[in-house]
Amino acid sequence: MNKFKLFKTPRFLYWIFPRRTWGFSRKINSVYLTFDDGPQPEITEWVLDFLKEKNIKATFFCVGNNLLKYPKITECTKLEGHVVANHTMHHNKGTKISFKKYKESIDETSKLVSNNLFRPPYGRITALDSFRINKEYKIIMWTWLSYDFDPNVSIEKILEKAKKQIKAGDIIVLHDNIKTFDRLKLLLPEIVKIIEDKKLTFEVINA
Ligand SMILES: [Zn+2]
């Protein structure tokens, strides 16, 4: 069964959750590639090689535990001009653990990155928690979800949506994790090509 998938974040969410960054001005002729869940050996390295070849900079929302496990890849990501940002210590779901534990997980990761950009794993964070976190962190959501993690969505379907929907100002989500790697290898070059054909450039998210 092919359930209805929302690639594009519905605009009403911007109004319901104004403290979160959903996307950037359409007037800036850029999009923002983001990669969640790394760093992972081989996978993140493949992404870094690809981005280097294309001279593209991106924002990586990293799991703190992986940053500790793979310091060389972390260093490489930073050295190559990408932004390494916070995705909690253990990919915690904010709606499943106490705020205290959640905040600790974010704070611990914060020591490993050099900015205040934070993306909640699964995009799940309560309005109250985002209010509390917002004082210290900039919550970065997205405007375009690739569904690279969902094998029920075909590569063709994703690319068709990318062609139709990706616009200036979009924050695009991809994943550098084990589950998505096979699909990412197919998707990333094609999505980049689609963006280049639209004459858009690539920027990192600034804190
Ligand atoms: Zn994640």
Boltz pocket constraint, residues with backbone or C-beta under 6 A from the ligand:
constraints:
  - pocket:
      binder: B
      contacts: [[A, 36], [A, 37], [A, 87], [A, 91], [A, 120], [A, 121], [A, 122]]
      max_distance: 6.0
